[in-house]
Amino acid sequence: MNIAERAALLLGRAQLSDLAGAGDVPYVRWQNVKRGRARMGLEEIEILGRVFPSYRWWLLTGDGGKPNGPFESPVDI
């Protein structure tokens, strides 16, 4: 699974209003990304990391192991 696929999985778990409130990306942009009308960019990935802080390591690397820090991988996705 690549970073775009991991980001899409987290996007499916998120509330668009939470994502829009966590950064400068407007709600309508999140709608377009979620519906496949726009590609997810770096700013959106960064915001996903803010909304899901415990999944940051997994989101960026795909590694389910735990580095030094409060990271984990989602097991029920």
N, C-alpha and C positions, 0 to 999 in steps of 0.2 A: 504494500500500500504506500503510495507516495503522499507528499505533504498536502496536495490539493484534495486527495481523497480523505485524509485524516481531518482536514479543515471542514470538508463537506459533512462529515459525520458529526462533528461538534456543532456545526451550523444547524443541523437537524434537531439538535437537543436544545438550542437556545431560543429564547424569546427575542424577536426582532427589536422590541422596544428596549430590552436590556442592552443589546448590541449597539443600538443607536445612542443610548445614553452613556456608553462607556468610551466614546471617542467622537471624532469629528465626521464620521461617515453617516450620512442621513438615512433615515428609515427606508425611504424609497430605494436607495442604492442597495440596502440589505435585501429588500424584496426582490430586486432584479438578480442579485447574486444567487439567492435561494431558489428562484424559479429557473435559473440557467440562462438568463438573458444577458448576464455580465459575468466576466471572470473575476474570481477573487484575487485581490492584490495584496501586497505586503501590509498595507495599513489594516486591511480587514483581518489578516492573520494575526497581526499584533493585538488587535482588539479581542479576537477570540482568546488569545493568551491571557488578557486581562479578565475576561469574563469567566474563564476556566483556568485559574492559576495552578491548580493541582495537575492539570494535563499539559502544561507548557512544554515540558521536556519531551513527552510523547508526541505532541503536535509537531514540534520542530525536528525531532530526530527519528521518530518511529520506534525508538528503543523503549521497551517496557521496563527495563531495569531502573533502579533508583540511584541517581547520582547523589552527591551531597546536597541535600535540600529537600523541601517538602513536595516532591514530585511523585506522580503515580501514573499508571496507564489505565484507561477505562476498560474494564473487562466485559461489560454488558452491552457494548455497542454492536 
